[in-house]
Amino acid sequence: MTQLYLNHITKLIAGQPLFTTDQLTAQTGDRVGIVGANGAGKTTLAKIITGTDRDFTGQRQLNAPVVRVPQIAPTQGQSGGQSMLARVRQALAQRPEILILDEPSANLDDRHQAWLSQALGHFDGLLLLISHDRDLLQRVATKLWVVDQGCFTQYNGTFAAYQTAKQQRDANEMTQYQNQQNDRRKLQLAAQKKREKAHRVRKGNRKMSAAERSNSRTLREQNAGRLERNAHDLAERAAQQVTTTKPHTTAGIKLVATDLPPVTGKYLVNVTDLTLKRGKHQLLTRASLRIRPGERVALTGPNGSGKSTLLDALLAHHAQTHLAASARIGYFYQDMTALPADQTVWQVMSRATTLDADRTRQVMGAFGLDAKFYDRLVGDLSGGEQVKLQLLSILVSASNLLLLDEPTNYLDLPALQALADYLVGYPGTVLFVAHDQTFRQQVATRTVQLTDHQLVDPQRTAQGVPASDLPRLRFEYDRLMLDPTADTAKIRALREKIAVIQRENG
């Protein structure tokens, strides 16, 4: 039985279209993944379905009551993961006919992510799942509602199949666009050659006598005119050649060590015999941890085990922790109330960044905050867009040590990839908490597990691309090559170091 029917819904914000929908249908037993970019309207669509947002046009038909679990709610002294888990369990206990979950895997540890996937897989009502969690979508969703370029469309298939189809479609569109560009350039070149030939014909041969030049003027003008008309026709064909819009692509940006405050010392973070409690609960008992400059360390552990508390201890300069004097910390935690709601996106970024304006815009663009966001007020951004802004303001700051507490939560898939690429190329040091397993595998050079009140540090858990001196050495090499007074022996030594690292990295 069809439980939900949406037909050509249009939602306006301040008179401007946020999204429209094609015909979307779902029935009992469907598990619909709702996916798309931050700010595209996924949560707004959920509110329209539940009836809390009635300011829309189009047809909405609902044949059963709905229970909705929002993505952000008061934690009441719990960790973010514990709070989400409690709300999901409470919703499932009601055995609703229609259940909407908004980013339910955010903050959940690996064990509870597995539990969530299993519980949702056994849910026999209609499930609407708003998520950027690739693993959860693949395990649970049987169909997708995808919002792209302001329109929700339905895709009947798994998330992996959708991604494969999308990648193929994007590749085909890029190939078509490039072929049309090549054809246009050929036509433009042919038109230019016709115009040049017309000019030569009109001018005549230099060896012509005055009489020959005079007698052939009419014929030469006729031939030149015909060539120019041909050139005009070719130019018009060239102008009409490109019918495909250039597919949107974002280019990442990598920093070099000279963008950051210099680091001295063998270790940037040194934790020795650290004991931590939260209230009466023991979290760590005489734990130790050392982090070298350039490492990217993932901190894992069950919900409530103390990962965020450990980061807080480092920030508070706990007696049993030591940060190198050269450490400059950039700390990310998801508290959007810390952002000034009455300022524009560009005001926030220009105050935070130590990069020049062009490079700052490049970084923002890679994360999906392009020029149309610059003059938007922070308070008008979606939750996911505010997360991006808060994160970006840390990434471009004068920091050589990033402490990132769940930076992947609520980020759309392009932003997740941009963040992974950015951190892999980041020449500083990173200690981060992230429950997104794919992200951890891409980024971490080392994983530290918080378990049984201890920091278990296998030391050999490298999975991501290892930290490298290559960006710094290349920058120094380029600088020396531009210096006419540079020592050639030093240039040669740098070149040899770069070659060695490149061979080691394959």
C-alpha positions in Angstrom: 0.0 0.0 0.0 1.3 3.5 -0.9 1.8 5.3 2.4 3.4 8.5 1.0 2.8 10.4 -2.3 4.5 13.6 -3.2 3.6 15.2 -6.5 5.4 18.3 -7.9 6.1 19.9 -4.5 7.7 23.3 -4.8 9.3 25.0 -1.7 10.3 28.7 -1.8 12.6 30.4 0.7 12.4 34.3 0.6 10.6 34.0 -2.7 13.4 31.9 -4.3 12.9 28.2 -5.1 14.7 25.9 -2.7 13.6 22.7 -4.4 11.0 21.0 -6.5 10.1 17.3 -6.6 9.2 14.9 -9.4 6.5 12.4 -8.4 7.9 10.6 -5.3 6.1 7.5 -3.9 6.9 5.1 -1.0 5.0 2.2 0.6 5.2 0.0 3.6 8.5 -1.9 3.6 10.4 0.7 1.6 13.6 2.1 3.1 14.2 5.3 1.3 17.6 7.0 1.5 17.2 10.8 1.1 20.6 12.2 -0.2 22.0 15.4 -1.5 24.1 18.4 -0.7 24.0 20.4 2.6 21.3 23.0 2.4 19.5 21.4 -0.6 16.3 20.9 1.4 16.4 17.3 2.8 15.3 18.3 6.3 12.8 20.8 4.9 11.3 18.0 2.9 11.0 15.9 6.1 9.2 18.7 7.8 6.8 19.0 4.8 6.1 15.2 5.1 5.3 15.4 8.8 3.1 18.5 8.3 5.2 20.9 10.4 6.0 22.9 7.3 2.8 23.7 5.3 4.3 26.6 3.2 4.6 24.8 -0.1 2.8 24.1 -3.4 2.0 20.7 -4.9 0.3 17.6 -3.7 1.2 15.7 -0.4 -0.7 12.6 0.5 0.1 10.8 3.7 -1.8 7.6 4.8 -0.3 6.9 8.2 1.1 8.8 11.2 4.8 9.7 11.2 7.5 9.7 13.9 10.5 11.9 13.1 13.9 11.9 14.9 15.7 15.2 14.1 19.5 15.3 13.6 20.2 17.8 16.5 18.6 17.7 19.9 19.6 18.5 23.5 22.1 15.9 24.8 21.0 16.1 28.5 24.5 15.4 29.8 25.1 12.5 27.4 27.6 12.3 24.6 26.3 13.1 21.1 26.3 9.4 20.2 24.5 8.3 23.4 21.8 11.0 22.8 21.2 10.0 19.2 21.1 6.3 20.2 18.5 6.9 22.9 16.2 8.9 20.6 16.4 6.2 17.8 15.6 3.4 20.3 12.7 5.4 21.7 11.3 6.0 18.1 11.7 2.3 17.2 10.0 1.2 20.4 6.8 3.1 19.2 6.6 0.8 16.2 5.6 3.6 13.9 4.1 3.0 10.4 6.3 5.8 9.0 9.7 6.7 10.5 11.9 9.6 9.5 15.5 9.5 10.8 17.8 12.6 10.1 21.5 11.6 10.2 20.9 8.8 12.8 24.5 7.4 12.6 26.1 10.8 13.5 28.4 10.3 16.5 27.7 6.5 16.8 30.7 4.3 17.4 31.4 1.2 15.2 29.4 -1.2 17.4 26.3 1.0 17.5 26.6 1.7 13.8 26.3 -2.0 13.2 23.4 -2.2 15.6 21.6 0.6 13.8 22.1 -1.0 10.4 20.6 -4.3 11.7 17.7 -2.6 13.5 16.7 -0.5 10.4 17.1 -3.5 8.1 14.5 -5.3 10.2 12.1 -2.3 10.4 8.9 -3.4 8.6 7.3 0.0 8.3 8.2 2.8 5.8 11.6 4.3 6.6 12.8 7.6 5.3 16.5 7.9 6.0 18.3 11.3 5.6 22.0 10.5 5.6 25.4 11.2 4.2 26.7 7.9 5.7 27.8 5.9 2.7 28.0 2.6 4.6 24.6 3.0 6.2 22.9 4.0 3.0 24.4 1.0 1.2 23.4 -1.5 3.9 19.9 -0.1 4.5 18.4 1.9 1.6 16.3 0.0 -1.0 15.6 3.2 -3.0 16.7 6.8 -3.1 15.3 10.2 -3.3 18.1 12.3 -4.6 18.1 16.1 -4.6 20.4 17.5 -7.3 20.3 21.0 -8.8 17.2 21.9 -6.9 15.1 18.9 -7.9 14.2 15.7 -6.0 14.1 12.6 -8.2 13.5 8.9 -7.4 16.1 6.2 -8.0 15.1 2.6 -7.6 18.2 0.8 -6.5 21.0 0.6 -4.0 23.2 3.5 -3.1 26.3 1.8 -4.7 24.4 1.3 -7.9 23.3 5.0 -7.9 26.9 6.1 -7.3 28.1 4.0 -10.2 25.4 5.3 -12.5 26.1 8.9 -11.4 29.8 8.6 -12.0 29.2 7.1 -15.4 26.7 9.9 -16.3 29.1 12.5 -15.1 32.0 11.0 -17.1 29.7 10.9 -20.2 28.7 14.5 -19.8 32.3 15.6 -19.4 33.3 13.6 -22.5 30.5 15.1 -24.5 31.3 18.6 -23.3 35.0 18.2 -24.1 34.2 16.8 -27.6 32.0 19.7 -28.3 34.7 22.1 -27.1 37.2 20.4 -29.4 34.8 20.6 -32.4 34.1 24.3 -31.6 37.9 25.0 -31.5 38.3 23.3 -34.9 35.5 25.3 -36.5 36.9 28.5 -35.0 40.4 27.7 -36.4 38.9 26.9 -39.8 37.0 30.2 -39.7 40.1 32.1 -38.8 42.0 30.5 -41.7 39.2 31.5 -44.1 39.4 35.1 -42.9 43.2 35.2 -43.3 42.9 33.7 -46.8 40.2 36.3 -47.7 42.6 39.0 -46.6 45.4 37.6 -48.8 43.1 37.3 -51.8 41.8 40.8 -51.4 45.3 42.2 -51.1 46.5 40.3 -54.2 49.9 38.9 -55.1 52.9 41.2 -54.5 54.3 40.2 -57.9 51.2 41.6 -59.7 51.7 44.6 -61.9 49.4 47.6 -61.4 47.4 46.7 -64.4 46.9 43.1 -63.2 45.9 44.3 -59.8 43.4 46.7 -61.3 41.9 44.1 -63.7 41.5 41.4 -61.0 40.1 43.7 -58.3 36.4 42.7 -58.9 37.2 39.0 -59.0 39.4 39.2 -56.0 36.6 41.0 -54.0 34.1 38.3 -55.1 36.4 35.5 -54.0 37.3 37.3 -50.7 33.7 37.9 -50.0 32.8 34.2 -50.5 35.6 33.2 -48.2 34.4 35.7 -45.5 30.9 34.3 -45.8 32.2 30.8 -45.3 34.2 32.1 -42.3 31.0 33.7 -40.9 29.1 30.4 -41.4 31.8 28.4 -39.6 31.9 30.9 -36.7 28.1 30.6 -36.3 28.4 26.8 -36.3 31.1 27.1 -33.7 28.9 29.3 -31.5 26.1 26.7 -31.7 28.4 23.8 -31.2 28.4 23.6 -27.4 24.9 22.5 -26.2 26.1 20.7 -23.0 26.7 22.8 -19.9 30.2 22.2 -18.4 29.8 19.7 -15.6 30.5 21.2 -12.2 33.9 20.1 -10.7 35.7 21.3 -7.6 39.4 21.6 -7.3 41.0 21.0 -3.9 44.0 22.9 -2.6 47.0 21.7 -0.6 49.0 23.8 1.9 52.7 23.7 2.3 54.6 23.8 5.5 55.5 27.5 5.0 51.8 28.3 5.3 51.8 27.2 9.0 53.7 28.2 12.1 57.0 26.3 12.3 57.2 23.2 14.5 60.2 22.4 16.8 60.7 19.3 18.9 60.4 15.6 18.4 56.8 15.3 19.7 54.0 17.8 19.3 51.7 16.0 21.8 53.0 14.1 24.8 50.5 12.5 27.3 52.0 10.6 30.3 50.1 8.7 33.0 46.9 10.6 32.4 43.8 9.7 34.5 40.5 11.2 33.5 37.0 11.0 35.0 33.6 12.3 34.0 31.6 12.6 37.2 31.9 9.3 38.9 32.8 7.4 35.7 36.4 6.5 35.1 37.5 7.2 31.5 41.3 6.9 31.4 43.7 5.3 33.9 47.4 6.3 33.6 47.2 6.5 29.8 50.1 7.6 27.6 50.3 8.9 24.1 52.9 10.6 21.9 52.3 12.2 18.5 55.1 13.3 16.2 54.9 16.3 13.8 53.1 15.4 10.6 51.1 12.4 11.9 47.4 12.1 11.4 46.1 10.1 14.3 42.5 8.8 14.5 41.1 8.4 18.0 38.5 5.6 18.2 36.5 4.1 21.0 32.9 3.4 22.2 30.4 6.2 22.7 31.0 7.8 26.1 34.5 6.3 26.5 36.2 9.7 26.8 37.4 10.7 23.3 36.1 14.2 23.5 37.2 14.5 27.1 40.7 13.6 26.1 40.7 16.4 23.5 39.4 18.8 26.2 42.2 17.8 28.5 44.8 18.7 25.8 43.1 22.0 25.3 43.0 22.7 29.0 46.7 21.8 29.3 46.0 19.1 31.9 49.0 18.5 34.2 49.7 15.1 32.6 49.6 16.4 29.1 52.3 18.5 27.3 52.1 20.3 24.0 55.2 21.5 22.2 55.8 25.3 22.7 55.5 25.7 18.9 52.1 24.0 18.8 49.3 26.3 17.5 45.9 24.5 18.0 42.9 24.7 15.7 40.0 23.0 17.5 36.8 21.9 15.8 33.7 20.8 17.7 30.2 21.0 16.6 28.6 24.0 18.4 27.0 26.1 15.7 25.9 28.6 18.4 29.6 29.7 18.5 29.1 31.2 15.0 27.9 34.9 14.8 24.5 34.5 13.2 24.4 38.2 12.2 27.6 38.1 10.2 28.1 37.0 6.6 30.0 33.9 5.5 32.8 36.0 4.0 33.1 38.1 7.2 33.6 35.0 9.3 36.1 33.5 6.8 38.1 36.7 6.2 38.5 37.1 9.9 39.7 33.5 10.5 42.0 32.9 7.5 45.7 33.4 7.2 45.7 32.6 3.5 45.2 35.2 0.8 41.7 35.9 -0.4 42.0 33.9 -3.6 43.3 30.8 -1.9 40.7 31.1 0.8 38.0 31.2 -1.9 39.6 28.1 -3.5 39.3 26.2 -0.2 35.7 27.3 0.3 34.8 26.3 -3.2 36.3 22.8 -2.7 33.9 22.3 0.2 30.9 23.7 -1.7 30.7 27.2 -0.2 31.2 29.1 -3.4 30.6 32.7 -4.4 26.8 32.6 -3.8 27.4 32.0 -0.1 29.8 34.9 0.5 27.0 37.5 1.4 24.7 35.0 3.1 24.1 35.5 6.8 25.4 32.7 9.0 22.0 32.4 10.6 20.4 31.7 7.2 22.6 28.6 6.6 21.4 25.0 7.0 22.9 23.0 9.8 25.3 21.2 7.4 26.4 24.5 5.9 27.1 25.9 9.3 29.2 22.8 10.1 31.2 23.4 6.8 31.8 27.1 7.8 32.8 26.3 11.3 35.2 23.6 10.0 36.7 25.8 7.3 37.4 28.6 9.7 39.6 26.2 11.6 41.3 24.7 8.5 42.5 28.0 7.1 43.6 29.4 10.5 47.2 29.8 11.7 47.3 26.3 13.2 49.9 23.5 12.9 47.9 21.1 15.2 44.3 20.3 14.3 42.1 18.7 17.0 38.9 17.7 15.2 36.0 16.2 17.1 33.6 14.5 14.6 34.3 16.8 11.7 32.5 14.4 9.2 29.1 14.6 10.9 26.4 16.3 8.7 28.8 16.9 5.8 27.6 16.0 2.3 29.6 13.5 0.3 31.6 16.0 -1.9 32.6 17.9 1.3 33.6 14.6 3.0 35.9 13.8 0.1 37.2 17.4 0.0 38.0 17.2 3.7 39.8 13.8 3.3 41.9 15.2 0.4 42.7 18.4 2.4 43.9 16.5 5.5 45.9 14.0 3.5 47.8 17.0 1.9 47.9 19.0 5.2 51.5 19.5 6.2 50.7 19.9 9.9 49.6 17.4 12.5 46.1 16.1 13.1 44.4 14.3 16.0 40.8 13.5 15.1 37.7 11.6 16.2 35.5 10.3 13.4 33.1 7.3 13.3 33.1 7.3 9.5 35.2 4.3 8.8 35.8 5.1 5.1 37.1 8.6 6.1 39.4 7.1 8.8 40.9 4.7 6.3 41.5 7.5 3.8 43.1 9.9 6.2 44.7 8.3 9.3 48.4 7.3 9.3 47.9 5.8 12.8 44.9 4.8 14.9 44.7 5.0 18.7 41.9 3.0 20.4 40.4 4.1 23.7 39.3 0.9 25.3 39.1 -0.4 28.9 40.3 3.0 30.2 43.5 2.8 28.2 44.9 4.2 25.0 45.8 1.2 22.9 48.4 2.4 20.4 49.4 -0.4 17.9 51.9 2.0 16.2 51.5 0.1 12.9 48.0 1.0 11.8 49.0 3.1 8.8 46.1 3.1 6.3 46.0 6.6 4.7 48.7 8.2 2.7 51.7 8.7 5.0 52.7 12.2 6.1 55.5 13.5 3.9 58.1 16.3 3.7 57.6 16.4 0.0 55.4 19.6 -0.1 57.9 21.5 2.1 60.9 20.3 0.1 59.3 21.2 -3.2 58.4 24.6 -2.0 62.0 25.2 -0.7 63.4 23.9 -4.0 61.2 26.2 -6.1 62.3 29.1 -3.9 66.0 28.4 -4.3 65.6 28.0 -8.1 64.3 31.5 -8.2 67.2 32.9 -6.1 70.2 33.8 -8.3 72.5 33.7 -5.2 71.4 30.3 -4.0 74.0 27.6 -3.3 73.9 25.1 -6.2 75.1 22.3 -3.8 72.0 22.9 -1.6 69.7 22.8 -4.7 71.3 19.5 -5.8 70.9 18.0 -2.3 67.2 19.1 -2.2 66.6 17.6 -5.6 68.1 14.3 -4.4 65.9 14.3 -1.3 62.8 14.9 -3.4 63.7 12.0 -5.7 64.3 9.6 -2.8 60.8 10.4 -1.3 59.1 10.1 -4.7 60.7 6.6 -5.2 59.7 5.5 -1.7 56.1 6.6 -2.3 56.0 4.8 -5.7 
